[in-house]
Amino acid sequence: MFKARRRPGQGSAPYLFIAPFFLVFAAFGLFPILYTAWVSLHEVDLQNPDEARWIGLENYRHLFRSEFFWKALENTFTIGVISTVPQLCMALGIAHLLNYRLRGRTFFRVAMLMPYATSVAAATLVFAGLFGRDFGMINWLLGQVGIDPVDWESGRWTSQIAISTIITWRWVGYNALIYLAGMQSIPADLYESAAIDGAGRWQQFRYVTIPSLRPTILFTIVVSTIGAIQVFGEPLLFGGVSGHLGGASRQYQTLGVLLYDEGWFNYKLGYAAAVAWTMFLIIVAAVVINTTLARRRWRNGA
């Protein structure tokens, strides 16, 4: 058989095409991760970053003994649950509605993406005004039904609910469009067969749409989990002057805000790097646990 001759350099061409990505990743992704790990093993002051002193795992020992770390971890978990679960459920329902032939579907799809395009700072400042104690619209609406004004920022659960509302508002449309794209890839024959068998809209959604969207749902769960652990801008800006503390009693300080407070207000870069690496390990563990549980649950339910 005739065997085509390979031109000089033809075998290395694919590697040259993908080389820019790996070079950029090594410079702006891999190197900062490794450097942060190195910094976390030193005592580094922000005002004198060149005078690093090796202390080994002391930053991590101090971190795990700190009540502020465990409180920030608990706040991160509760805010993540309060914001992620309603967010994904609402996104799934909205996507299901937009999947039908409605008038102005393009307008609704664009409108759902607008909150995601809004900056974190603008959205948080607006919602901070809405949740204001004295002149906020939320308290005004509560007053119309006879409920006393709520000091949303000072309470632990009230502040976390307010911050979770901001996160949900920004991301529910984004996830809805992801679900909608997945729904539109489901063959119409499945719905027709279900309708012939007598399945209603709800039964079609439960037994056809949900099983077909399992990979998409798993993707949004993983991405939302990562985002929940990294939440930073909303609690920081919601608290105003005391935002870096997560409130007067740190009632909504997350791990990201704790990292910012230790690094840029207490000047402990080594300690802040230890917080960053702990967050990274928590993200890896959470993603693995989420993926394993979801796949096992769906496998058992199949």
C-alpha positions as CSV (number, residue, x, y, z in Angstrom):
1,M,0.0,0.0,0.0
2,F,1.1,3.5,-0.7
3,K,2.2,5.3,2.4
4,A,2.1,9.1,2.5
5,R,5.3,10.8,3.4
6,R,5.1,13.2,6.3
7,R,6.4,16.6,5.7
8,P,9.2,17.9,7.9
9,G,7.8,19.4,11.1
10,Q,4.3,18.1,10.4
11,G,4.4,15.9,13.5
12,S,5.2,18.8,15.8
13,A,2.6,21.2,14.4
14,P,-0.2,20.2,16.8
15,Y,2.1,20.8,19.8
16,L,2.9,24.3,18.5
17,F,-0.7,25.1,18.2
18,I,-1.5,24.2,21.8
19,A,1.8,25.5,23.2
20,P,0.5,29.1,23.8
21,F,-2.2,27.8,26.2
22,F,0.2,25.8,28.3
23,L,2.7,28.7,28.4
24,V,0.0,31.1,29.6
25,F,-1.3,28.5,32.1
26,A,2.2,27.9,33.4
27,A,2.8,31.6,33.9
28,F,-0.6,32.8,35.2
29,G,-2.0,29.5,36.7
30,L,0.6,26.9,37.8
31,F,3.3,29.3,39.0
32,P,1.0,31.4,41.3
33,I,-0.4,28.1,42.8
34,L,3.1,26.8,43.5
35,Y,4.4,30.2,44.7
36,T,1.4,30.5,47.1
37,A,2.2,27.1,48.5
38,W,5.8,28.2,49.1
39,V,4.7,31.5,50.7
40,S,2.3,29.6,53.0
41,L,5.4,27.8,54.6
42,H,7.0,31.2,55.5
43,E,6.3,34.1,57.8
44,V,5.9,37.0,55.3
45,D,4.9,40.5,56.2
46,L,3.2,42.6,53.5
47,Q,5.3,45.6,54.4
48,N,8.5,43.6,54.0
49,P,7.8,40.8,51.5
50,D,11.5,40.2,50.8
51,E,12.2,39.2,54.4
52,A,10.5,35.8,54.5
53,R,11.3,33.4,57.4
54,W,10.8,29.7,57.0
55,I,8.3,28.3,59.6
56,G,7.1,25.1,57.9
57,L,3.5,24.2,58.7
58,E,3.1,26.7,61.5
59,N,0.7,28.8,59.5
60,Y,-1.6,25.8,59.0
61,R,-1.4,24.9,62.7
62,H,-2.3,28.4,63.7
63,L,-5.1,28.4,61.1
64,F,-6.8,25.2,62.3
65,R,-6.6,26.5,65.9
66,S,-8.2,29.8,65.0
67,E,-11.9,30.3,65.8
68,F,-12.1,32.8,63.0
69,F,-11.2,30.2,60.5
70,W,-13.9,27.7,61.6
71,K,-16.5,30.4,61.8
72,A,-15.6,31.6,58.3
73,L,-15.8,28.0,57.1
74,E,-19.2,27.6,58.7
75,N,-20.4,30.8,57.1
76,T,-19.1,29.8,53.7
77,F,-21.0,26.5,54.0
78,T,-24.3,28.0,55.1
79,I,-24.2,30.8,52.5
80,G,-23.3,28.3,49.9
81,V,-26.2,26.1,50.7
82,I,-28.7,28.9,51.1
83,S,-27.7,30.4,47.7
84,T,-26.9,27.3,45.6
85,V,-29.9,25.0,46.3
86,P,-32.7,27.6,45.6
87,Q,-30.6,29.0,42.7
88,L,-30.3,25.7,40.8
89,C,-33.9,24.7,41.5
90,M,-35.2,28.1,40.2
91,A,-32.9,27.9,37.2
92,L,-34.2,24.5,36.3
93,G,-37.9,25.6,36.6
94,I,-37.2,28.8,34.5
95,A,-35.4,26.8,31.9
96,H,-38.4,24.4,31.7
97,L,-40.8,27.3,31.1
98,L,-38.5,28.9,28.5
99,N,-38.2,25.6,26.7
100,Y,-41.9,25.9,25.6
101,R,-42.9,28.0,22.6
102,L,-43.6,31.3,24.3
103,R,-43.9,34.7,22.7
104,G,-40.8,36.8,23.1
105,R,-38.6,33.8,24.1
106,T,-35.5,35.7,22.9
107,F,-36.3,38.7,25.1
108,F,-36.7,36.5,28.2
109,R,-33.5,34.6,27.5
110,V,-31.5,37.9,27.1
111,A,-33.2,39.3,30.2
112,M,-32.2,36.2,32.3
113,L,-28.6,36.8,31.4
114,M,-28.5,40.5,32.3
115,P,-27.9,39.9,36.1
116,Y,-24.9,37.8,35.2
117,A,-23.5,40.6,33.1
118,T,-23.9,43.1,36.0
119,S,-20.8,43.8,38.0
120,V,-20.6,42.3,41.5
121,A,-20.0,45.8,43.0
122,A,-23.1,47.4,41.3
123,A,-25.4,44.5,42.2
124,T,-24.2,44.3,45.8
125,L,-24.4,48.1,46.4
126,V,-28.0,48.1,45.1
127,F,-29.0,45.1,47.2
128,A,-27.3,46.6,50.3
129,G,-29.6,49.6,49.8
130,L,-32.7,47.4,49.4
131,F,-31.8,45.6,52.6
132,G,-31.1,48.8,54.5
133,R,-32.5,48.9,58.0
134,D,-34.0,52.4,58.0
135,F,-34.8,53.2,54.4
136,G,-34.6,49.9,52.6
137,M,-37.4,48.8,50.3
138,I,-37.4,45.3,51.8
139,N,-38.2,46.6,55.2
140,W,-40.8,49.0,53.7
141,L,-42.6,46.0,52.1
142,L,-42.4,44.1,55.4
143,G,-43.9,47.1,57.2
144,Q,-46.9,47.1,54.8
145,V,-47.9,43.7,56.2
146,G,-47.2,44.6,59.8
147,I,-43.7,43.2,60.3
148,D,-41.2,45.3,62.2
149,P,-38.0,46.4,60.4
150,V,-35.2,43.9,60.3
151,D,-31.6,44.9,60.8
152,W,-30.4,42.6,58.0
153,E,-26.7,43.3,58.4
154,S,-26.3,42.7,62.1
155,G,-28.0,39.3,62.4
156,R,-26.2,36.1,61.4
157,W,-29.0,34.5,59.4
158,T,-30.5,37.7,58.1
159,S,-27.2,38.9,56.7
160,Q,-26.4,35.5,55.1
161,I,-29.9,35.4,53.6
162,A,-29.4,38.9,52.1
163,I,-26.0,37.9,50.7
164,S,-27.4,34.7,49.3
165,T,-30.2,36.7,47.6
166,I,-27.5,38.7,45.8
167,I,-25.7,35.5,44.7
168,T,-28.9,33.9,43.6
169,W,-30.1,36.9,41.6
170,R,-26.8,37.1,39.7
171,W,-26.4,33.4,38.8
172,V,-29.9,32.0,38.4
173,G,-30.3,33.2,34.8
174,Y,-26.8,31.9,33.9
175,N,-27.6,28.4,35.1
176,A,-31.1,28.6,33.5
177,L,-29.6,29.2,30.1
178,I,-27.2,26.2,30.6
179,Y,-30.2,24.0,31.5
180,L,-32.1,25.4,28.6
181,A,-29.3,24.5,26.2
182,G,-29.3,21.0,27.6
183,M,-33.1,20.7,27.3
184,Q,-33.0,21.7,23.6
185,S,-30.6,18.8,22.9
186,I,-33.1,16.2,24.2
187,P,-34.7,14.4,21.3
188,A,-38.4,15.3,20.8
189,D,-39.2,11.6,20.2
190,L,-38.8,11.0,23.9
191,Y,-41.5,13.5,24.8
192,E,-43.8,12.2,22.1
193,S,-43.4,8.7,23.3
194,A,-44.1,9.8,26.9
195,A,-47.2,11.8,25.8
196,I,-48.5,8.7,23.9
197,D,-48.1,6.7,27.1
198,G,-50.2,9.3,28.9
199,A,-47.5,11.3,30.7
200,G,-48.4,14.8,31.5
201,R,-46.2,17.9,31.6
202,W,-44.9,17.2,35.1
203,Q,-44.3,13.5,34.4
204,Q,-42.4,14.3,31.3
205,F,-40.3,16.8,33.2
206,R,-39.6,14.3,36.0
207,Y,-39.0,11.1,33.9
208,V,-37.6,12.5,30.6
209,T,-36.1,16.0,31.2
210,I,-34.3,15.4,34.6
211,P,-32.7,12.0,33.6
212,S,-31.5,13.5,30.3
213,L,-30.0,16.5,32.1
214,R,-28.0,14.6,34.6
215,P,-24.6,15.5,33.1
216,T,-25.6,19.2,32.9
217,I,-27.0,19.2,36.4
218,L,-23.8,17.6,37.7
219,F,-21.8,20.3,35.9
220,T,-23.8,23.2,37.5
221,I,-23.6,21.6,40.9
222,V,-19.8,21.4,40.6
223,V,-19.4,24.9,39.3
224,S,-21.8,26.3,41.9
225,T,-19.9,24.5,44.7
226,I,-16.6,26.0,43.6
227,G,-18.2,29.5,43.4
228,A,-19.8,29.1,46.8
229,I,-16.5,28.3,48.4
230,Q,-14.8,31.2,46.7
231,V,-17.5,33.8,47.4
232,F,-15.9,37.1,48.2
233,G,-17.2,40.2,46.5
234,E,-20.8,40.1,47.9
235,P,-20.0,39.8,51.6
236,L,-17.1,42.2,51.3
237,L,-19.1,45.0,49.7
238,F,-22.3,44.3,51.6
239,G,-20.6,45.2,54.9
240,G,-19.3,48.5,53.8
241,V,-16.5,49.7,56.1
242,S,-16.5,46.5,58.2
243,G,-16.8,44.3,55.1
244,H,-13.3,42.9,55.5
245,L,-14.4,41.5,58.9
246,G,-17.6,40.1,57.6
247,G,-19.7,42.2,60.0
248,A,-19.1,43.5,63.5
249,S,-19.1,39.9,64.9
250,R,-17.9,38.2,61.7
251,Q,-21.4,36.9,61.2
252,Y,-21.0,36.6,57.4
253,Q,-17.2,36.5,57.0
254,T,-16.4,33.8,54.4
255,L,-13.1,32.1,53.7
256,G,-12.4,34.5,50.8
257,V,-13.0,37.5,53.0
258,L,-10.9,36.0,55.8
259,L,-8.0,35.6,53.3
260,Y,-8.4,39.3,52.3
261,D,-8.5,40.5,55.9
262,E,-5.4,38.5,57.0
263,G,-3.3,39.4,53.9
264,W,-4.2,43.1,53.3
265,F,-5.3,44.4,56.7
266,N,-3.2,42.3,59.1
267,Y,-0.2,42.1,56.6
268,K,0.2,38.3,57.1
269,L,0.9,37.1,53.6
270,G,2.1,33.7,54.7
271,Y,-1.0,33.2,56.8
272,A,-3.2,34.4,54.0
273,A,-1.5,32.0,51.6
274,A,-2.2,29.1,54.0
275,V,-5.9,30.2,53.9
276,A,-5.8,30.2,50.1
277,W,-4.3,26.7,49.9
278,T,-6.8,25.4,52.5
279,M,-9.6,26.7,50.3
280,F,-8.0,25.0,47.3
281,L,-8.0,21.7,49.1
282,I,-11.6,22.2,50.3
283,I,-12.7,22.8,46.7
284,V,-11.0,19.7,45.5
285,A,-12.5,17.6,48.3
286,A,-16.0,19.1,47.8
287,V,-15.9,18.5,44.0
288,V,-14.8,14.9,44.4
289,I,-17.5,14.3,47.1
290,N,-20.2,16.0,45.0
291,T,-19.3,14.1,41.9
292,T,-19.1,10.7,43.7
293,L,-22.4,11.1,45.5
294,A,-24.3,12.4,42.5
295,R,-23.1,9.6,40.2
296,R,-23.8,6.9,42.9
297,R,-27.3,8.3,43.5
298,W,-28.1,8.4,39.8
299,R,-26.6,4.9,39.3
300,N,-28.7,3.5,42.1
301,G,-31.8,5.3,40.8
302,A,-31.3,4.0,37.3
